[in-house]
Amino acid sequence: MKTVSTKLDKQTYEQFQKICNNDSQCMSEGLRELIKTGIKSHENGIEPVESTGNPPRPEVKNVRISYDSKTWYENGKQVV
């Protein structure tokens, strides 16, 4: 195998990272799939089609809650 690398601006990088996370794949897999799709499209003379073989990953929010016998706390703040 050979290595391909590129530089992306912050916004493009974050968008691509989000797409890969939603497709449950690492960025290398996403890039590899995009390149292969582009090559096939070029060879067949057609426009690339979006392919999502994996279900989207749910977003996880880390929330810390503790109980001190009477009061509930979320991220250090009292919750009513």
Phi and psi restraints in degrees (range 20) as a CNS / XPLOR table:
assign (resid 1 and name C) (resid 2 and name N)
       (resid 2 and name CA) (resid 2 and name C) 1.0 -113.0 20.0 2
assign (resid 2 and name N) (resid 2 and name CA)
       (resid 2 and name C) (resid 3 and name N) 1.0 159.0 20.0 2
assign (resid 2 and name C) (resid 3 and name N)
       (resid 3 and name CA) (resid 3 and name C) 1.0 -106.1 20.0 2
assign (resid 3 and name N) (resid 3 and name CA)
       (resid 3 and name C) (resid 4 and name N) 1.0 138.9 20.0 2
assign (resid 3 and name C) (resid 4 and name N)
       (resid 4 and name CA) (resid 4 and name C) 1.0 -121.8 20.0 2
assign (resid 4 and name N) (resid 4 and name CA)
       (resid 4 and name C) (resid 5 and name N) 1.0 135.1 20.0 2
assign (resid 4 and name C) (resid 5 and name N)
       (resid 5 and name CA) (resid 5 and name C) 1.0 -135.5 20.0 2
assign (resid 5 and name N) (resid 5 and name CA)
       (resid 5 and name C) (resid 6 and name N) 1.0 157.3 20.0 2
assign (resid 5 and name C) (resid 6 and name N)
       (resid 6 and name CA) (resid 6 and name C) 1.0 -152.5 20.0 2
assign (resid 6 and name N) (resid 6 and name CA)
       (resid 6 and name C) (resid 7 and name N) 1.0 160.8 20.0 2
assign (resid 6 and name C) (resid 7 and name N)
       (resid 7 and name CA) (resid 7 and name C) 1.0 -106.7 20.0 2
assign (resid 7 and name N) (resid 7 and name CA)
       (resid 7 and name C) (resid 8 and name N) 1.0 139.1 20.0 2
assign (resid 7 and name C) (resid 8 and name N)
       (resid 8 and name CA) (resid 8 and name C) 1.0 -126.4 20.0 2
assign (resid 8 and name N) (resid 8 and name CA)
       (resid 8 and name C) (resid 9 and name N) 1.0 150.1 20.0 2
assign (resid 8 and name C) (resid 9 and name N)
       (resid 9 and name CA) (resid 9 and name C) 1.0 -71.6 20.0 2
assign (resid 9 and name N) (resid 9 and name CA)
       (resid 9 and name C) (resid 10 and name N) 1.0 163.0 20.0 2
assign (resid 9 and name C) (resid 10 and name N)
       (resid 10 and name CA) (resid 10 and name C) 1.0 -56.3 20.0 2
assign (resid 10 and name N) (resid 10 and name CA)
       (resid 10 and name C) (resid 11 and name N) 1.0 -44.7 20.0 2
assign (resid 10 and name C) (resid 11 and name N)
       (resid 11 and name CA) (resid 11 and name C) 1.0 -63.5 20.0 2
assign (resid 11 and name N) (resid 11 and name CA)
       (resid 11 and name C) (resid 12 and name N) 1.0 -46.2 20.0 2
assign (resid 11 and name C) (resid 12 and name N)
       (resid 12 and name CA) (resid 12 and name C) 1.0 -63.3 20.0 2
assign (resid 12 and name N) (resid 12 and name CA)
       (resid 12 and name C) (resid 13 and name N) 1.0 -42.5 20.0 2
assign (resid 12 and name C) (resid 13 and name N)
       (resid 13 and name CA) (resid 13 and name C) 1.0 -59.0 20.0 2
assign (resid 13 and name N) (resid 13 and name CA)
       (resid 13 and name C) (resid 14 and name N) 1.0 -48.8 20.0 2
assign (resid 13 and name C) (resid 14 and name N)
       (resid 14 and name CA) (resid 14 and name C) 1.0 -64.8 20.0 2
assign (resid 14 and name N) (resid 14 and name CA)
       (resid 14 and name C) (resid 15 and name N) 1.0 -38.8 20.0 2
assign (resid 14 and name C) (resid 15 and name N)
       (resid 15 and name CA) (resid 15 and name C) 1.0 -64.5 20.0 2
assign (resid 15 and name N) (resid 15 and name CA)
       (resid 15 and name C) (resid 16 and name N) 1.0 -44.4 20.0 2
assign (resid 15 and name C) (resid 16 and name N)
       (resid 16 and name CA) (resid 16 and name C) 1.0 -65.0 20.0 2
assign (resid 16 and name N) (resid 16 and name CA)
       (resid 16 and name C) (resid 17 and name N) 1.0 -40.3 20.0 2
assign (resid 16 and name C) (resid 17 and name N)
       (resid 17 and name CA) (resid 17 and name C) 1.0 -61.8 20.0 2
assign (resid 17 and name N) (resid 17 and name CA)
       (resid 17 and name C) (resid 18 and name N) 1.0 -41.9 20.0 2
assign (resid 17 and name C) (resid 18 and name N)
       (resid 18 and name CA) (resid 18 and name C) 1.0 -64.4 20.0 2
assign (resid 18 and name N) (resid 18 and name CA)
       (resid 18 and name C) (resid 19 and name N) 1.0 -43.0 20.0 2
assign (resid 18 and name C) (resid 19 and name N)
       (resid 19 and name CA) (resid 19 and name C) 1.0 -61.2 20.0 2
assign (resid 19 and name N) (resid 19 and name CA)
       (resid 19 and name C) (resid 20 and name N) 1.0 -46.1 20.0 2
assign (resid 19 and name C) (resid 20 and name N)
       (resid 20 and name CA) (resid 20 and name C) 1.0 -62.6 20.0 2
assign (resid 20 and name N) (resid 20 and name CA)
       (resid 20 and name C) (resid 21 and name N) 1.0 -41.7 20.0 2
assign (resid 20 and name C) (resid 21 and name N)
       (resid 21 and name CA) (resid 21 and name C) 1.0 -62.6 20.0 2
assign (resid 21 and name N) (resid 21 and name CA)
       (resid 21 and name C) (resid 22 and name N) 1.0 -41.9 20.0 2
assign (resid 21 and name C) (resid 22 and name N)
       (resid 22 and name CA) (resid 22 and name C) 1.0 -64.6 20.0 2
assign (resid 22 and name N) (resid 22 and name CA)
       (resid 22 and name C) (resid 23 and name N) 1.0 -29.7 20.0 2
assign (resid 22 and name C) (resid 23 and name N)
       (resid 23 and name CA) (resid 23 and name C) 1.0 -91.0 20.0 2
assign (resid 23 and name N) (resid 23 and name CA)
       (resid 23 and name C) (resid 24 and name N) 1.0 5.7 20.0 2
assign (resid 23 and name C) (resid 24 and name N)
       (resid 24 and name CA) (resid 24 and name C) 1.0 55.0 20.0 2
assign (resid 24 and name N) (resid 24 and name CA)
       (resid 24 and name C) (resid 25 and name N) 1.0 47.9 20.0 2
assign (resid 24 and name C) (resid 25 and name N)
       (resid 25 and name CA) (resid 25 and name C) 1.0 -142.3 20.0 2
assign (resid 25 and name N) (resid 25 and name CA)
       (resid 25 and name C) (resid 26 and name N) 1.0 155.5 20.0 2
assign (resid 25 and name C) (resid 26 and name N)
       (resid 26 and name CA) (resid 26 and name C) 1.0 -76.3 20.0 2
assign (resid 26 and name N) (resid 26 and name CA)
       (resid 26 and name C) (resid 27 and name N) 1.0 166.9 20.0 2
assign (resid 26 and name C) (resid 27 and name N)
       (resid 27 and name CA) (resid 27 and name C) 1.0 -64.8 20.0 2
assign (resid 27 and name N) (resid 27 and name CA)
       (resid 27 and name C) (resid 28 and name N) 1.0 -33.5 20.0 2
assign (resid 27 and name C) (resid 28 and name N)
       (resid 28 and name CA) (resid 28 and name C) 1.0 -62.6 20.0 2
assign (resid 28 and name N) (resid 28 and name CA)
       (resid 28 and name C) (resid 29 and name N) 1.0 -42.5 20.0 2
assign (resid 28 and name C) (resid 29 and name N)
       (resid 29 and name CA) (resid 29 and name C) 1.0 -64.7 20.0 2
assign (resid 29 and name N) (resid 29 and name CA)
       (resid 29 and name C) (resid 30 and name N) 1.0 -41.2 20.0 2
assign (resid 29 and name C) (resid 30 and name N)
       (resid 30 and name CA) (resid 30 and name C) 1.0 -63.2 20.0 2
assign (resid 30 and name N) (resid 30 and name CA)
       (resid 30 and name C) (resid 31 and name N) 1.0 -44.2 20.0 2
assign (resid 30 and name C) (resid 31 and name N)
       (resid 31 and name CA) (resid 31 and name C) 1.0 -65.0 20.0 2
assign (resid 31 and name N) (resid 31 and name CA)
       (resid 31 and name C) (resid 32 and name N) 1.0 -43.1 20.0 2
assign (resid 31 and name C) (resid 32 and name N)
       (resid 32 and name CA) (resid 32 and name C) 1.0 -59.8 20.0 2
assign (resid 32 and name N) (resid 32 and name CA)
       (resid 32 and name C) (resid 33 and name N) 1.0 -43.6 20.0 2
assign (resid 32 and name C) (resid 33 and name N)
       (resid 33 and name CA) (resid 33 and name C) 1.0 -64.8 20.0 2
assign (resid 33 and name N) (resid 33 and name CA)
       (resid 33 and name C) (resid 34 and name N) 1.0 -41.4 20.0 2
assign (resid 33 and name C) (resid 34 and name N)
       (resid 34 and name CA) (resid 34 and name C) 1.0 -62.8 20.0 2
assign (resid 34 and name N) (resid 34 and name CA)
       (resid 34 and name C) (resid 35 and name N) 1.0 -42.1 20.0 2
assign (resid 34 and name C) (resid 35 and name N)
       (resid 35 and name CA) (resid 35 and name C) 1.0 -65.1 20.0 2
assign (resid 35 and name N) (resid 35 and name CA)
       (resid 35 and name C) (resid 36 and name N) 1.0 -46.0 20.0 2
assign (resid 35 and name C) (resid 36 and name N)
       (resid 36 and name CA) (resid 36 and name C) 1.0 -62.4 20.0 2
assign (resid 36 and name N) (resid 36 and name CA)
       (resid 36 and name C) (resid 37 and name N) 1.0 -40.7 20.0 2
assign (resid 36 and name C) (resid 37 and name N)
       (resid 37 and name CA) (resid 37 and name C) 1.0 -64.0 20.0 2
assign (resid 37 and name N) (resid 37 and name CA)
       (resid 37 and name C) (resid 38 and name N) 1.0 -42.3 20.0 2
assign (resid 37 and name C) (resid 38 and name N)
       (resid 38 and name CA) (resid 38 and name C) 1.0 -62.7 20.0 2
assign (resid 38 and name N) (resid 38 and name CA)
       (resid 38 and name C) (resid 39 and name N) 1.0 -41.0 20.0 2
assign (resid 38 and name C) (resid 39 and name N)
       (resid 39 and name CA) (resid 39 and name C) 1.0 -64.9 20.0 2
assign (resid 39 and name N) (resid 39 and name CA)
       (resid 39 and name C) (resid 40 and name N) 1.0 -46.7 20.0 2
assign (resid 39 and name C) (resid 40 and name N)
       (resid 40 and name CA) (resid 40 and name C) 1.0 -61.4 20.0 2
assign (resid 40 and name N) (resid 40 and name CA)
       (resid 40 and name C) (resid 41 and name N) 1.0 -42.3 20.0 2
assign (resid 40 and name C) (resid 41 and name N)
       (resid 41 and name CA) (resid 41 and name C) 1.0 -63.5 20.0 2
assign (resid 41 and name N) (resid 41 and name CA)
       (resid 41 and name C) (resid 42 and name N) 1.0 -42.6 20.0 2
assign (resid 41 and name C) (resid 42 and name N)
       (resid 42 and name CA) (resid 42 and name C) 1.0 -62.4 20.0 2
assign (resid 42 and name N) (resid 42 and name CA)
       (resid 42 and name C) (resid 43 and name N) 1.0 -44.4 20.0 2
assign (resid 42 and name C) (resid 43 and name N)
       (resid 43 and name CA) (resid 43 and name C) 1.0 -64.8 20.0 2
assign (resid 43 and name N) (resid 43 and name CA)
       (resid 43 and name C) (resid 44 and name N) 1.0 -35.2 20.0 2
assign (resid 43 and name C) (resid 44 and name N)
       (resid 44 and name CA) (resid 44 and name C) 1.0 -92.8 20.0 2
assign (resid 44 and name N) (resid 44 and name CA)
       (resid 44 and name C) (resid 45 and name N) 1.0 -6.2 20.0 2
assign (resid 44 and name C) (resid 45 and name N)
       (resid 45 and name CA) (resid 45 and name C) 1.0 69.3 20.0 2
assign (resid 45 and name N) (resid 45 and name CA)
       (resid 45 and name C) (resid 46 and name N) 1.0 28.4 20.0 2
assign (resid 45 and name C) (resid 46 and name N)
       (resid 46 and name CA) (resid 46 and name C) 1.0 -121.7 20.0 2
assign (resid 46 and name N) (resid 46 and name CA)
       (resid 46 and name C) (resid 47 and name N) 1.0 163.3 20.0 2
assign (resid 46 and name C) (resid 47 and name N)
       (resid 47 and name CA) (resid 47 and name C) 1.0 -77.6 20.0 2
assign (resid 47 and name N) (resid 47 and name CA)
       (resid 47 and name C) (resid 48 and name N) 1.0 144.7 20.0 2
assign (resid 47 and name C) (resid 48 and name N)
       (resid 48 and name CA) (resid 48 and name C) 1.0 -63.6 20.0 2
assign (resid 48 and name N) (resid 48 and name CA)
       (resid 48 and name C) (resid 49 and name N) 1.0 147.3 20.0 2
assign (resid 48 and name C) (resid 49 and name N)
       (resid 49 and name CA) (resid 49 and name C) 1.0 -111.7 20.0 2
assign (resid 49 and name N) (resid 49 and name CA)
       (resid 49 and name C) (resid 50 and name N) 1.0 137.1 20.0 2
assign (resid 49 and name C) (resid 50 and name N)
       (resid 50 and name CA) (resid 50 and name C) 1.0 -66.4 20.0 2
assign (resid 50 and name N) (resid 50 and name CA)
       (resid 50 and name C) (resid 51 and name N) 1.0 134.3 20.0 2
assign (resid 50 and name C) (resid 51 and name N)
       (resid 51 and name CA) (resid 51 and name C) 1.0 -127.2 20.0 2
assign (resid 51 and name N) (resid 51 and name CA)
       (resid 51 and name C) (resid 52 and name N) 1.0 120.9 20.0 2
assign (resid 51 and name C) (resid 52 and name N)
       (resid 52 and name CA) (resid 52 and name C) 1.0 -123.7 20.0 2
assign (resid 52 and name N) (resid 52 and name CA)
       (resid 52 and name C) (resid 53 and name N) 1.0 94.5 20.0 2
assign (resid 52 and name C) (resid 53 and name N)
       (resid 53 and name CA) (resid 53 and name C) 1.0 -78.7 20.0 2
assign (resid 53 and name N) (resid 53 and name CA)
       (resid 53 and name C) (resid 54 and name N) 1.0 -16.9 20.0 2
assign (resid 53 and name C) (resid 54 and name N)
       (resid 54 and name CA) (resid 54 and name C) 1.0 -116.9 20.0 2
assign (resid 54 and name N) (resid 54 and name CA)
       (resid 54 and name C) (resid 55 and name N) 1.0 149.2 20.0 2
assign (resid 54 and name C) (resid 55 and name N)
       (resid 55 and name CA) (resid 55 and name C) 1.0 -68.3 20.0 2
assign (resid 55 and name N) (resid 55 and name CA)
       (resid 55 and name C) (resid 56 and name N) 1.0 152.4 20.0 2
assign (resid 55 and name C) (resid 56 and name N)
       (resid 56 and name CA) (resid 56 and name C) 1.0 -66.0 20.0 2
assign (resid 56 and name N) (resid 56 and name CA)
       (resid 56 and name C) (resid 57 and name N) 1.0 147.7 20.0 2
assign (resid 56 and name C) (resid 57 and name N)
       (resid 57 and name CA) (resid 57 and name C) 1.0 -82.3 20.0 2
assign (resid 57 and name N) (resid 57 and name CA)
       (resid 57 and name C) (resid 58 and name N) 1.0 133.8 20.0 2
assign (resid 57 and name C) (resid 58 and name N)
       (resid 58 and name CA) (resid 58 and name C) 1.0 -71.2 20.0 2
assign (resid 58 and name N) (resid 58 and name CA)
       (resid 58 and name C) (resid 59 and name N) 1.0 146.8 20.0 2
assign (resid 58 and name C) (resid 59 and name N)
       (resid 59 and name CA) (resid 59 and name C) 1.0 -79.5 20.0 2
assign (resid 59 and name N) (resid 59 and name CA)
       (resid 59 and name C) (resid 60 and name N) 1.0 138.3 20.0 2
assign (resid 59 and name C) (resid 60 and name N)
       (resid 60 and name CA) (resid 60 and name C) 1.0 -111.8 20.0 2
assign (resid 60 and name N) (resid 60 and name CA)
       (resid 60 and name C) (resid 61 and name N) 1.0 132.7 20.0 2
assign (resid 60 and name C) (resid 61 and name N)
       (resid 61 and name CA) (resid 61 and name C) 1.0 -114.6 20.0 2
assign (resid 61 and name N) (resid 61 and name CA)
       (resid 61 and name C) (resid 62 and name N) 1.0 122.7 20.0 2
assign (resid 61 and name C) (resid 62 and name N)
       (resid 62 and name CA) (resid 62 and name C) 1.0 -88.2 20.0 2
assign (resid 62 and name N) (resid 62 and name CA)
       (resid 62 and name C) (resid 63 and name N) 1.0 111.7 20.0 2
assign (resid 62 and name C) (resid 63 and name N)
       (resid 63 and name CA) (resid 63 and name C) 1.0 -121.2 20.0 2
assign (resid 63 and name N) (resid 63 and name CA)
       (resid 63 and name C) (resid 64 and name N) 1.0 130.5 20.0 2
assign (resid 63 and name C) (resid 64 and name N)
       (resid 64 and name CA) (resid 64 and name C) 1.0 -102.7 20.0 2
assign (resid 64 and name N) (resid 64 and name CA)
       (resid 64 and name C) (resid 65 and name N) 1.0 124.0 20.0 2
assign (resid 64 and name C) (resid 65 and name N)
       (resid 65 and name CA) (resid 65 and name C) 1.0 -126.4 20.0 2
assign (resid 65 and name N) (resid 65 and name CA)
       (resid 65 and name C) (resid 66 and name N) 1.0 132.9 20.0 2
assign (resid 65 and name C) (resid 66 and name N)
       (resid 66 and name CA) (resid 66 and name C) 1.0 -130.3 20.0 2
assign (resid 66 and name N) (resid 66 and name CA)
       (resid 66 and name C) (resid 67 and name N) 1.0 157.8 20.0 2
assign (resid 66 and name C) (resid 67 and name N)
       (resid 67 and name CA) (resid 67 and name C) 1.0 -126.9 20.0 2
assign (resid 67 and name N) (resid 67 and name CA)
       (resid 67 and name C) (resid 68 and name N) 1.0 126.6 20.0 2
assign (resid 67 and name C) (resid 68 and name N)
       (resid 68 and name CA) (resid 68 and name C) 1.0 -110.4 20.0 2
assign (resid 68 and name N) (resid 68 and name CA)
       (resid 68 and name C) (resid 69 and name N) 1.0 37.6 20.0 2
assign (resid 68 and name C) (resid 69 and name N)
       (resid 69 and name CA) (resid 69 and name C) 1.0 86.8 20.0 2
assign (resid 69 and name N) (resid 69 and name CA)
       (resid 69 and name C) (resid 70 and name N) 1.0 -26.8 20.0 2
assign (resid 69 and name C) (resid 70 and name N)
       (resid 70 and name CA) (resid 70 and name C) 1.0 -136.4 20.0 2
assign (resid 70 and name N) (resid 70 and name CA)
       (resid 70 and name C) (resid 71 and name N) 1.0 -29.9 20.0 2
assign (resid 70 and name C) (resid 71 and name N)
       (resid 71 and name CA) (resid 71 and name C) 1.0 -124.9 20.0 2
assign (resid 71 and name N) (resid 71 and name CA)
       (resid 71 and name C) (resid 72 and name N) 1.0 138.4 20.0 2
assign (resid 71 and name C) (resid 72 and name N)
       (resid 72 and name CA) (resid 72 and name C) 1.0 -93.5 20.0 2
assign (resid 72 and name N) (resid 72 and name CA)
       (resid 72 and name C) (resid 73 and name N) 1.0 140.9 20.0 2
assign (resid 72 and name C) (resid 73 and name N)
       (resid 73 and name CA) (resid 73 and name C) 1.0 -126.8 20.0 2
assign (resid 73 and name N) (resid 73 and name CA)
       (resid 73 and name C) (resid 74 and name N) 1.0 139.0 20.0 2
assign (resid 73 and name C) (resid 74 and name N)
       (resid 74 and name CA) (resid 74 and name C) 1.0 -127.3 20.0 2
assign (resid 74 and name N) (resid 74 and name CA)
       (resid 74 and name C) (resid 75 and name N) 1.0 118.6 20.0 2
assign (resid 74 and name C) (resid 75 and name N)
       (resid 75 and name CA) (resid 75 and name C) 1.0 52.1 20.0 2
assign (resid 75 and name N) (resid 75 and name CA)
       (resid 75 and name C) (resid 76 and name N) 1.0 40.9 20.0 2
assign (resid 75 and name C) (resid 76 and name N)
       (resid 76 and name CA) (resid 76 and name C) 1.0 81.0 20.0 2
assign (resid 76 and name N) (resid 76 and name CA)
       (resid 76 and name C) (resid 77 and name N) 1.0 0.8 20.0 2
assign (resid 76 and name C) (resid 77 and name N)
       (resid 77 and name CA) (resid 77 and name C) 1.0 -113.7 20.0 2
assign (resid 77 and name N) (resid 77 and name CA)
       (resid 77 and name C) (resid 78 and name N) 1.0 141.3 20.0 2
assign (resid 77 and name C) (resid 78 and name N)
       (resid 78 and name CA) (resid 78 and name C) 1.0 -69.1 20.0 2
assign (resid 78 and name N) (resid 78 and name CA)
       (resid 78 and name C) (resid 79 and name N) 1.0 134.8 20.0 2
assign (resid 78 and name C) (resid 79 and name N)
       (resid 79 and name CA) (resid 79 and name C) 1.0 -112.6 20.0 2
assign (resid 79 and name N) (resid 79 and name CA)
       (resid 79 and name C) (resid 80 and name N) 1.0 133.7 20.0 2
